[in-house]
């Protein structure tokens, strides 16, 4: 039996879902339940194939500042049969190199005969040549798309090039996205201990599975927290501390606590690594 794989542009997937559900393409607007979304996408793809093909894996493509993965990247990467590929983000927060990663994986699998069909989830016209190259190698390309919204569309040229287009409607996405709503504001600013606990919990989530090199790369960014990680840090804190929109001093304390807890995690990781090496 032949095999198939899914190639998912995270920026397009999240922006499209957020736009469809809330009229915004901001990543901070919703919390995505990746642990449910990715398996649901796989199930939908398997149903579309009618059981004629075996599912190989999903590839999740996203940008990362200086190649440092966010907590969300770690969550996705920890899922079964999901491979995370990280391009770069420029100063404007725009993805760079993601198209090249998709091209590499798609054509490599096509060239070796590893897949017979690719499910491509993107709206980027720049991937048109990748589609043509894979088709020339005998691979069918199915484009997964959103129902058109005011802010998220898909390339007409790409639609013309693929073999088939399937649309996932709003009902598919709703169970997997929850609006990010801060906790009710407290009459008093959060205490230093509450701030520390919030930072510690976030660092624990981010550092889970982090390599020593990734930890070092992030610590090299101090004292400025990379934008993508900073957004997630604040969103995480607001779930327990309330809105921090007008609380500049609290945000500053949160960032300081983040670096302090990260250094603690780095020391623990180094100690653990040394023990593991000695035991081996």
Secondary structure, DSSP 8 states (H G I E B T S, - for coil): --EEEEEEEHHHHHHHHHHHHHS---GGGEEE-HHHHHHHHHHHHHHHHTTSSEEEEEEEEEEEGGG---HHHHHHHTSTTEEEEEEEE-TTS-EESHHHHHHHHHHHHHHTT--SEEEEE---GGGHHHHHHHHHTT-EEEEEEE---SS----HHHHHHSSEEEEE-HHHHHTTEEE-------SS---HHHHHHHHHHHHHHHHTT--HHHHHHHHTTTTS--HHHHHHHHHHHHHHH---TT-HHHHHHHHHHHHHHHHHHHHHHHHHHHHHHHH-
